[in-house]
Amino acid sequence: DMANDKAKNNAYNRAQGQKYQAQAREYEAKHAANEEKLRRLREAKKKLETAITDYDTFKKNTEKIESDISESDFKGDIRNKFKTSVKTVTKDINSDINKHQANLSSLSGKIAGLELEQGNLLSWAANAWDTAANFFKSLV
């Protein structure tokens, strides 16, 4: 009968409405968790950029040490050994800088991916809220 059909319909629409509300809340929770993750990633990125700049300055200063000392004060075998040491140190610094830059681009990639997901999550949540609202409007 009609009353039975109406009750069935209402039950279905209510259940669907609640299902979409739950989904919307899930998207919003994921969005909030991502915000926290993004905050930490951006912080790490800033620290890494600072470290790279510091390393670069350190490298330049190390290279300068060698060239700043005049040939007359410091020559021969000792100077050559010192030159070699400076070269080794700058090579090590360079390799650290390269590692940092690789990490930096990986971090930047992660951040970009998450930012993209953030936009999607917000629109999915909005759609889910709308769908839920439409099911609730259908209750008679």
Secondary structure as UniProt FT lines:
FT   HELIX           2..68
FT   TURN            71..73
FT   HELIX           76..137
//
